[in-house]
């Protein structure tokens, strides 16, 4: 459930996500996630604060525990599937327009792993690809596919990861902007996202053989995410696939495991460049957006875990020509 300080009627947005991971080790992982978000008020109008609280829950199957009971060859293959499922959870969050809720973001993985993730998301409601655009009475449908690649790295003896996601969207709908009705139907590439993450404590760089005996205690990690303004953008139109601005988001997180229970906490701030081609030659500016997310993850049985996720967003005030 999401609650916003913005005034206005409640708008419901429903999103469904499915992704398929294909790996060189001939392991296939398939996961489906379906959720509903209720937002109170329109999305971040100009001059408003974007303070938002979101709560989510999910159930995930992986193979961490199963690895300890099978042969080395099968363990390696299942390890690929485990990490692919985890990667899909993280990468598809960047394809979707919803809030990023990423349990197990800072966890260890064997060095040298490469994988590709393909994802699909569907959203329907008042939220466009760029939520900072001050829309009212929005009825917008967005379908997005995305292709992501990630590789686990050895960074001075610590585990790290680099991943990139390129989305492609189909958008159609109507909304009101400054009292004028607007309609739009467009498709194209979204803004690509590149992220580098590093576990600075508690997650050493390990081979596949070493990783099978790894037990997590405390992990502290950092990441830097950059979104480039390379997506579809028409300066004469209100709603577009791309945002026509750079976004840089540093983050720090900590994860602590107690047998079956793992608690995680992460905080980040997103910085935005100006969009000086908003509706012609107007300038749209957005203040930094601050966020805190927390996760309680419980291992139910071998390879099955559930997570309760919480996030808070603050800041993100938008102005058009300093108004």
N, C-alpha and C positions, 0 to 999 in steps of 0.2 A: 504494500500500500504506500503510495506517495502522497505527501501533503505539501502544498506550497503556500507561501505568504501572499501571493498575488491574489487580487480580488477578481471576481467574475464567476460564472457558472462552472460547475465541475465538468470535466471532459474525460471520457474513458478512452484509453488506448490499449489495444490488445496486440500482443506480438507473439509470433511463433517462430522458432528457430530450429533448423535441422542442419547437421553437417556430416560430411563423410570424409574420413581420413584414409588415404592410400599410402602405403609405405613400401620402400624397396625390399623389406624383409618379407614381403608377401603376406603382411598382416593387414586386415581391414577392420577399422573401428567405426561404428555407426552410433550416433547419439541424437536424441530428439529432446528439445526443451520447449515447453509451452507456458506462457505466463500472461498475466493481465495487470495493467498499471492504471490506477485511478488518480488523476491529477486535479487538484483544486485550483482553478483559475487558469488563465491563458499563459503561454510560455514566455516568460522573461520579457515583458514589454520594455520599451525605452524608458529609462529613469527609474526602473524598479529593481529591487534586490532579488536575486535568484535563489534565496535560501530554500532548501528542499531536504526533506527527510524521506528515505526510502527503506523499506524492509522487504526481504525476499527470502526464499527458502528453496533448496534444491536437493536432489538425490542423485548421486553419481556412482557408477560402477568402475572400479579400476582393478589392477591385478598385483598390487604391491605385496600383499600377503600370500597370494597364490604362488608367487615366484619362489618361495621358500620350500615348496613341496613338489616341484617338478624338475625335470632334467635341465642341464645347463643350456642345451639347444632350445628347448621349449621356453625356458625362462627368458632367454634373449628375445625371442619373438614376442612373448607376452609383455616384456618390458617396453618394446616398441609400441604395442597397443596402449599400454598404460599411459605413456607419455604423449601419445597422439591424442588421447581423450582429454588429457590435461591441457595440451596445447590448444585444442579446439575450444575449450572453455575460455581461454584467454584471448585467442585471436578473434573469435566470432564476436566477442564483446565489442571489439573495435569496428566491426562491420555494422552492428546495430546502432540505432539512434538513441536507445535507452541509456539509463545510467550504467556506468561500468561497475559491476559487482563481480570481482574475480577472486574467489577463494583459491588458496594454494598458489597464489601468484609467486611468492618467494619460497620455493621448494627446490630440492636438489634433483639433479638428473645426470646421467652419464655423459661424459664429454664425447663429442664427435657425432652426436645424434642429429640427423637432418630429417625434416618432415615437411609435407605440404598439406594444407588444410583448405577445403572448399566449404563455404557456408552460404546460407540463405536466411534472410529475415523478412518479416512482413509487419508493417505498422499501419494503423488506421486511427485517425483522430485529429487533434489540433496541432500535433508536433511535426514540424517539417524537418528536412535534413539539417538545417541550421536553426536550432531553437532560439537563437538570439534575435531573429527577425521578428519584429513586433506585430504579430498577426492576431486577429480577433475572429471568432466564429469560424474557425478553421475546420474543414472536412477534407483531410489530405490522406491519400493512400500512397505508401511508399513500399516498393519491393526492392530488396537489395541482395545481390550475390557478391561474394568476395573470395579472393584467392590469397592465401597467406603462406609464407615460407619462414621457417625458423631453424636455427642451428645452435646447439649447446657448445659453449666454448670453455677453454681453460685459460683463465686470465690471472697470471701470476700465482697459480696454485689454487685459485678460487673458481667456483663454477659461475659461468655467466651465460647469457643468451642474447641473441639478436634476432628480431623478427620483423617482417614487413607484411602489410596487408594492403591490397588494392581492391576497392569496392566498385561495383557497377550497379546503378539504380534506375528504376522506372518510377516516376512520380506523376500523380494526377490529383486534382482536387480544386477546391475553391476556398477563399478566405476574404476577410475584410481588412483593408489597410487604410488608416486615417479616414474612415467612413466610406471608402470606395470599394466596391466588390471587385475581386480579382479571381481569375481562373487560370490554370496552368496545367500543361501536360508535356512532360519532357523526360528524356532518358540520357544517360551518359555516365562516364567514369566519375567517381567521387574522389575526394582528396586522399592520396595514399598516406599511410602512416608507418613510420620507422621507429622501432624502440630497441634500446639496449638496456639490459638489466644485469646486475652483478650482486651475487650473494657475498657480502664482505665478512660475514661471521657465521660459523656453524655449518657451512656447506662446501667442503673442499671439492676440488676437481677430481673426479673418480672415473675409472674405466668401467665398462659394463660388469666385469668380474668383481671389482671392488664395490660397486654400487649395490650388488645383491646382499651385502652384509652391512650396509649403511643403516643406522638408526638415528632419526632426527631428535635433537634436543631443542636448542634455541638457534634460530636463523635470523640474521639481520641483513636486509637487502636494500639496494637502491636501484632506481631506473630513470631513464630519460627518454621521453617520447616526443617525436617531432612529426607534425602533420603539415604537409606541403600543399600550397594552393594550386594544384595541377588539375583539379576536377572541372567538370562542365560548369561554366558560369557565363551568364548573359547579363550585362550591366543594365540593360533596359527592362529586365523582369525582376519581380519581387522575390520569387521562389526559384531556387536553383539546386542542382545536385552538389556542387562545390561551394565553398565559403569565401573564396578569393582572399584568404588571409593565412598567415603562418600561425601555428599553435605549437608552443613548447611547454611540456609538462614534466617537471622533475617530481620524483616520488621517493619516499622512504618507508619501509615496512619491517615489521618484526613478527616472527612466528614461533610459538612455543608449544611443544608436544608433551602430553602426559599420557603415555600408553595410547588408549583409543581416542582421547580428546586432544584437539589442537586448537589453540586460540591465535588469531591473527589480528593485527592492527596496522593500518597504512594511512598515510596522509600525503596529500599532493596539492600542487597549485599549478593552474594552467594560465599561461600568458599568451595574449593574442596581439597580433599586429593589426593595423588599421585596414579596413576595406574602403579604399578611396574611390571605388566605382560602384557604390550602392545606388541603384536607381538613377543611373547616369553619372553625375559627378558629385554626388553626395558622399559624405564620409561617415561610415559606421564604425564606432569604437566600442570595445567591450573591456570592462575592467577584469582583473584576474579573478578566476573562479577557484575557490578553495574547497577541498573535500577531505572527509575522513571516512574510512570504511573499516568495519570490523566483521570478523567471521568466527563462528563457533562450529568446528568440524568434528563430527563423531564417526568413528569407524564402527559400523554395525556388525559386520561379518567380513570374512575374507574378501577383499576387493570391492566392498560396498561401503560408501560413506555418505552421510547427509550433512548439509551445512545450513546454518541460519545466518543470513547476511544483513548487515545494516550499513547505510551510508548517509552522510549529511553533506549538503552543498551550501556554500555561502558566497556572497559577492556576485560577480558576473553582471554588474549593471551595464546596460547598453545605452548609448547616446547616438543621435544622428545629427551631424553638424553642430556638435556641442550642446544639443538640446535634449 
